[in-house]
Amino acid sequence: MSAPISFSNSYCKLPDTFYTRQPLQPVASPALVHANIELAASLGIDPDWFRSESAVAVFAGNESLSGSDPIATVYAGFQFGNFNPRLGDGRALLLGEILSEDARFDLQLKGSGPTSYSRGGDGRSPLGPVLREYLVSEAMAALGVPTTRSLFAISTGELVQRERPEPGGILTRVAQSHIRFGTFQYFSAQQDHAGLRELADYTIARHFPALVTTTNPYLKLLEAVIDKVACLVSHWQSLGFIHGVMNTDNMLVTGETVDYGPCAFMDTFSQAAVYSAIDQGARYAFQNQPSIAHWNLMTFAQALLPLLDDDEHLSIAAAKTALEAFPEIFDGYWRRHSAAKLGLPATDASTSLYLDMLRLLERDKMDFTLSFNALVQNLSEDQAIFEHPDWQHWTERWRSLIDDITAAEALMMTSNPYVIPRNHQIEFAIAEAYQHDRFEHFSEMLAAVTDPYNPERADSIFAQAPGPDQIVRRTFCGT
């Protein structure tokens, strides 16, 4: 059999100041939880090998494949607004990069053991966060949101000590790359301008090759990242998704969602919604995500300043101009997403209508996803969608803006999912795994959340809001 994975490791050709080579750290008794057959096929991974015990061993960190060059990468980051000049992969290992139809992807193990950047941590992951990330990241992909993907999940056969002993797990994550805002901030903080330039050149060549021949490729890089982040966060807002820990080390320059720690999709709509147990000050509340994205981009631009122009004043001016465009860029994406949820084109009228609906949803403590589903299901009816004179008036305004019901319905059905990864269903899947070593609920939920726009899922348990005794108010990361 030929090599099951063809590695092509470009990041390892950068200086060793970018990473530390790291030996594998085997686990006691790895067992398959789930393998993403479809994703593996798209990456050109040998399908027979992918189903084998050898694959389990490789993605557990127990065996190495030819061509793999495991490294832990270094980066910095603003964490809840405070700068940490040296972070890095404290519990992750980049196995290598693979090429698929001229696209390059990272394969990274999460929970694979301590590294040079663990800062006293054990480098392991409980199984619960592995299941959460698998479910939510694959749901995000199915929802059309730029995201890292989950390729393989295993249980390790070992316990991980957190507040209590928990079963261990390892996730294999796929990303266009793991270059973070914090990667640039690390070299900036070190005042290593040569390393900063080398990182920027590598990033442009790998992800934005069209910028190579532009007059100022570093400024164009900043502008490209601004656009990608505006697009990403506007999509989050349209789905009621709360990342929970939008530190700059959790922001990728590719504009992919990464690090599904204490994340959540809202049930009852609230602009101030916070689920993350570590976000005590509500810094990353739902309503704050656009402004935090803008702030994070400002810190990214600050790291790039030495590259933008030899004249510091001109460099700052260029960065400021680029950053000032963010609100308008974000607003353009957000208006299109919000209008599509109503089956309308993006106009001032559709934006006003959407904002008024959000105010009513919050006032009446209504479920975000189910409320938009109700619009789709009642598009052709003459009566109000919900009881209350305010809703009657809102419904009349909405229907008056619809010119073509068939077109509106088609747009709404691809903008309003029936199924999202509900917090209470995730928690139940984790409880089943922990208490009974059962993964049936996880598998059933995975099938549902990766088919989110199918109306046949509307009556599924995975499409229902939680009952009063099922509401999850806090989510947790796995560190």
ABEGO torsion letter per residue (X at the ends): XBBABBBBBAAAABBAAABBBBBBBBBABBBBABBBAAAAAAAGBBAAAAABAAAAAAAAGABBBBGBBBBBBBBBEBBGGBBBABBEBAABBBAEBBBBGGBBBBBBBBGAEBBAAAGGBAGBBBAAAAAAAAAAAAAAAAAGBBBBBBABBBBAGBBBBBABBBBBBBBBBBBABABBAAAAAAAAAAGBAAAAAAAAAAAAAAABAAAAABABAAAAAAAAAAAAAAAAAAAAAAAGBBAGBABAAABBAAGBBBGBBABBBBBBBBAABBABAABAAGAABAAAAAAAAAAAAAAAAAAAAAAABABAAAAAAAAAAAAAAAAAAAAAAAAAAAAAAAGBBBBAAAAAAAAAAAAAAAAAGBBAAAAAAAAAAAAABABBABBEAAAAAAAAAAAAABABAAAAAAAAAAABBABBBBAAAAAAAAAAAAAAGBAAAAAAAAAAAABAABAAAAABAAABBBBAAABBABBBBAX
